[in-house]
Amino acid sequence: MKKMKPLLFMEFPEHWYKKSCLIIIVLLITSGGFSQEDSTISIEKLKQLSLEELMNIEVTSVSKRPEKLKDVASAIQVISSDDIKRSGAKTVAEALRLASNLQVAQVNSSQWAISARGFNNVLANKLLVLIDGRTVYTPLYAGVFWDIQNLLLEDIDRIEVISGPGGALWGANAVNGVINIITKKAKDTKGLYAEGSFGNSMLALDTSLFGGIQQGSIRLGSELSKNLFCRVYGTGFKMGTTVDTNGVGINDNWKMAQGGFRMDWDPTEKDQLSLQGNIYHCRPNPDSDSIPLVASGDNALLQWNHKVSDKFDFQFKAYYDHTWRDFQNKFTEDLKTFDIDWQNRIQIADRHTFTYGLGFRQMDHKVTNLPLFTFNPGKKTLYLFSGFLQYEIIIIKEQLKLTLGTKVEHNSYTQYQYQPNGRITWTPTKKQTIWAAASRAVRNPARIDRDFALYLFPNFPLIMGSDSFTSENVIAYELGWRSQPVKSLSLSVSTFYNVYDNIRTAEPGTGPLNYPITFANGVQGETWGAELSITNELSKWCHLRGGYTFLRKDLKVKSTSKDLNNGTAESNDPEHQFLIQPTFDLPENVQCGAVFRYVSQLPKPEVPYYMGLDFRIAWKPIKNIELSVVGQNLLDIRHREFIASTPVREIERSIYGKIVCRF
C-alpha cells in the first residue's frame, strides 16, 4: 500500500508570486497615499517604559477584558513586538520559543510540535490558539496546522501566552493553555514599511521569490479620513531544507505567500470598529516528496467594541475562515468556519463585576476520501453553541479578589460540556500578588477520533474511530506568586498539579490479528511542575528576560484498557527547559541581542538534550534604514528537536541578513 502522508501540509504555481505582487501594488496605489510619520513610534515609546510601567500594561486573554499584567491571576507571559524583533525570529512558531512556559520543537522545515504543560507532539490537541480572537483550529484532529499560521511579524503587537486551562472563558481545547496573538491597530502602522532577507541553511537561496531573496514583505498604512485608518500588506518566504542524521539535505523546503488588510474606525468616543482579512497560499513538503502539499485559504474578521459607560460595555465579533489542503495523493480537506461571539460586562457598585456572553460556531468540513483512507461521512457540518458567565467580587479593596465562572458548550459529538473555574487573588503589598486557581477543561472529540477508518483492503479495517469516544478532560490546581521587589526586577512563579482522564488510546480489536484498532479513552494520570519567569532592567541600555520550566508526568493505562502504546503516544516532553534573552542598546544606533535556550532529553522516542543560541546585531546608518545579521543555532552544526517520522530530521546552524526600510 502506498505510504500515507501525515495529516499535515504542500510548489507554488509559478505565476502565483507575480499575481500576488501585482495585487499588492494595486492595493498600495488605491489606498490613498501614506503618511511620512515614522511607524516605529509606538515601539520606541514601549522601549522607553520602565519595568514598573511595563508591569502595568494591560492584557486581555485571562478574563476577556483589560487587566494590568501585575494583577493577573494566571500563569501568563507576554512576548512584545520588540522581543520578537530583537530575537531574529522569522516565523510565528519561532517567536513562540520566547515564551518559556511553552514546549516548542521544530520537526522539519515546516512542521512544529507546540504545547504547554506537556502532551506535546505534531498533532498536539490541548492548546487553543487565537489570532485577534479568531480561533485557529481544525476539526480534523483538534489541533493547529502551524505551516499556515503566518503573519508579518512587524504587525504583531504582542503575544499573550497562558499556561494552564482557559476553558471557562475560551471553551474546548483550552486544556493546557491559550496563545493569543494580537496585532497592532492600523493607526500604529502608518507609513511605508519594507523588508527583505537572505541567508543559508534554513533560508536556502532561491531566486524565484521577490527577485533573488528568500523573504520579502511590504506594508502601507494610511489615515483615510478622521479616525479611519487602513493598512495593506504582502509577505512571502521560502525556508530551505533540513538534514538527516548524516547531514544529507532532505527536500522538505517550505514556501508561502500571503497578503491582507486591516481597517480601524472610531466613529465615536465610545465605539471601535475593526475589519481585517487575509489570503494565503502555502507549499510545505514534510515528506520530501517530488510534489509538495498545497494549502491555501482566506479569512475575514469583524469586531465592534461599544462602551456605554465606565461600568457597562459590550463586544461583538464575527469571522469567516476558509482553509483548503491537498495532500497530493487525491486526499483533500476543505473547511469553512463561521463564528459569532458576543460578550457583555456590567459592574455593579465598585465591587461586583459580571461578564457574560454567547457564541455560535458552524464548521462545514469536507474531505475527498481515498478507497482505503476515509472519513465517514466525507462531508459533515459540526455545530458548537456556547455561553459563559464570570462573576468577580472585590472582597477587600485593592487586596483580595475572587473570580468564579463557567462555560457551557453543546457540541455535535458529546452534547453538553461544563468548564468551571475559580480564582482568588491576594495583593498583600503593591509589589506582590499571590493567586490560586482550580479549573476544569475539556478537549472535544475530533473527526479522527470518531469518523476515521484506514483499511488494509476493502472490508478489512486496520484502524477505526469509535462512536463511544468522549471528551478528554483535566482538573487543574494552580498556585502562583508575582513580585516586583525593586523597580528593575520582576519575578513570577507558577506551580500546578493536573489530573487527566479519558486521554486517547489505541485499543486492539477482537477480529483477526487483533484488528481493527479503535480509538478509546483509556489513559489517566497526573502532571505537576513549576514555571519561573524573570525580567530585569540591568540599566537603560541592557535588559534581560528569561524563564525556567519543570514538568513531571505520571500517565497510566486504565485497567479496562489495553492501549497498544502503553500511554506514551500522546506526549513526549522535556522535564527541564531554560531560556534567557539579553538585549543591548549600544552607541551609534547599534543593537544586539541573544536568545539562549536549553531543552532536556525527550523520553520516547528519545531525543538528546540540546542547547541553542541565536544572536542578532542591527545598525541604523540613517533613521529610516536598519541593517541586521542573525545567526541561529550557533552552538552546534545541527541537532534534532523532535521525532515524528522517519527519516529523522535535524536543524542546522544558519545565518541570514536583513534590511528594513521605513518611510
Disulfide bonds with the S-S distance in Angstrom:
none
